[in-house]
Amino acid sequence: MTEVAIVGIGCTGFRPITPDLSYKELMFEAATRAYQDAGNINPRKDVDAFVTCAEDYWEGHSIFDEFVPDQIGAALRHLFTVPSDGLIGLATAYMLIKTGEFNTVVVEAHSKISDVTTFTGIVNFGLDPIFNRPLGGHPYYMAGLEMTRFLRESGNTREQCAQVVVKNRKNALSNSYAAHGANIAKEQVLESEPYFDPLNRLDISQPCDGGIVIVLASETAAKKLTDRPVWIRGIGWISDTSWPESREWGRAVYAELAADMAYKTAGIRNPQKEINFAEIDDSFSYKELQHLEALKLCRQGEAGKLTEEGETEIDGSLPVNASGGLLGMGYAIEASGLHRALETALQLRGEAGEHQIPNVKAGVAQSWRGVPTATGAVAVLSVEVK
Amino acid sequence: MFGKKRVAVVGAGLTLFRRYMKETGREMCYEASKMALDQAGLELKDIESVAYGSAPDAFDGMHMKGENMTDASGAWRKPFSRVYVGGGTGVFTADAGWWHVASGQFDTCLVVAEEKMSPCCPHPAQAFTTIFDPIMDRPHGTTLIWIFALEMHRYMHVHGIKKEQIALVSVKNKRNALDHPCAQLGAKITVDDVLNSEIMCWPVQRLDISPTSDGAAAVVLASEDVAKKITDNPVWIDGVGWCIDSTYWTNRDLYYPDYVECAARMAYKMAGIKNPPKEIDVAEPYDPFDYKELHHMEGLLLCRKGEAPKLTAEGVTQRDGNLPINPSGGLLGVGNPIAAAGLMKVCEIFWQLRGEAGKRQVPGDPRTGVAQAWGDLMQYGSVIVMRR
């Protein structure tokens, strides 16, 4: 069975607003760059399938699939929509290539969230209409509740969460793709306005616009298209229960199980040893710590301490979100996961620029679909094919 | 020729299709999944992955609708992925199930498609007003029936087809549906009934159109090794295909669905089918409107362009004809809960190839069948080829 490689990466960069560009133009730009990067392929001939990741309500269209093909070169070609996170789109493309019927598959995800004037309302529409929606309020209260439970169960502290924000926003300053780089102090996070107790304003990632296209290829095709393939060694995705009342609020079970699945395929027995760095979901500050532990990159309750000691900085022993993560780069709705994969691939190619981590061979990218879901994905990427 | 792993359908389940179901979408998912698992003799613990399909979230008023259906579709703490290609979703969800297993990632996949259109008030058609381009199309107050009327007109004009010829499809499918236990609109009607029914948007009349419905369907897929252990008569998925045409439907000639042909060619190539009319014994093309059955027979290369009305008039597409088309009763007869209706067609081919279709069984021991759905802005084709 063939191995699967990332052979092309295209990205618009991310900005809080993009009034000069439509979503179609963002997608076109990312696609053009990705096709160029993948050995200047022609999407009209050289791509066997296209996967796009989009949710109708974010787009303001029913059946958003209709509006995708032309700008990425997929008219009268084999395109479809996965209404989910970009990393689950990547998993879909991975499976297509593994069947042996597809040599080159393109994955697209984007955010034009600045067009959305009813963000809270849309998130609310994700809640069960009988049991949860009538409770009212901004649905991010669920993140506040989860943070409380997580801190209590794991022993990590509020201050350690604030340190995540400081680190990621600082990292973003050296990333030209990032929208929200800043030099801030821990006190500023702790003293920013309380939003969803114990989450303050600065603990929450801010939205951004942008487009990403990634080209995947089978082993044979990859050899022809690039001399710097990044291999997808394993990928996993899991949905925990859709009922918030039935979840284990202290743990990110979806990330634990998705990591187990990805590590198993990748043959990774000791993630702490075999993984050099991580690009993980930090849509809320505590999520970075929770996900770090779920991915078994440190022991339970240890993520905060590692952060405090600087081990998760770019020059630490386990760099986490060297790109700036969602806190620094921005929350790009369904593109957030693909965003993590893109940064992981750039690091492995040695093309991350100012925030490059030296000598990395294997990294992990992880996503969460956000409130109110318990769905996430994990991908293990490596410069080595096996 | 095939994926690394051959994939079998080993069980299928279907709820009633009705204008208003008392059951919630979740309950319908459960019912169809349970039925499919029971037929396969499997339990939820045997299922390694779930592929789910549903059309616009606007029907339910749910954002990220797939996320709300995970538990009901048996995906608790499992890999769950939703695919979404408008009206093409139903058949495409089975295509998605295929790659879950053919990739070697999973030995089993539960494929669930569900649609609950009735919560959309005053009429589900309202949800479709938001599928159009907000600048070019929406200001006209465009509706689905408008654009399909344009397409139907163009198809009739290019080939010189009469309404009487097209109405025969509605007559056939509604009669076929009388034998389907889940059907919403099985009926004995005549061509005159169709021609005298209320005009919706010329040339589309009320009896040319399938109803809006609630319903769910499910199939269980298994790898060759697993399938051989649990059943003596698996039905193999030998080809999958899909294709999307340009968004700009006003710039295309609507008389022929190129995208369906492109999807069909992809599936036929995978299945090694060179002469579709000869090699395919039974077909379930998408028939939300009567003219679409004809349109799609041509797109599926089951006959030449413009020839489908003639075959229909000659009785070739009847259940006992040489090329039975929509023996289930199709969307016109069984009903049209969008994604579930597409997967219903996959279920029907499965039952037909196993000889389990009861009163609907087509004679002649069919060995190869094809199901197809259509979606987006007259733009999407999804196809599956199955063999016994």
Interface residues (C-beta under 8 A of the other chain):
Chain A: M1 E55 D56 Y57 G60 H61 S62 I63 D65 E66 F67 V68 P69 D70 A74 A75 L76 R77 H78 L79 F80 T81 V82 P83 S84 I88 A91 T92 Y94 M95 L96 I97 K98 T99 G100 E101 I122 V123 N124 F125 G126 D128 P129 G236 W237 I238 S239 D240 T241 S242 W243 V253 Y254 L257 M261 T265 R369 P372 T373 T375
Chain B: G3 K4 A55 P56 D57 A58 G61 M62 H63 M64 G66 E67 N68 M69 T70 D71 A75 W76 R77 K78 P79 F80 S81 R82 V83 Y84 V85 G86 F92 A96 W99 H100 A102 S103 G104 Q105 A127 F128 T130 I131 D133 P134 G241 W242 C243 I244 D245 S246 T247 Y248 D258 Y259 C262 A263 M266 M270 G375 D376 L377 Q379 Y380
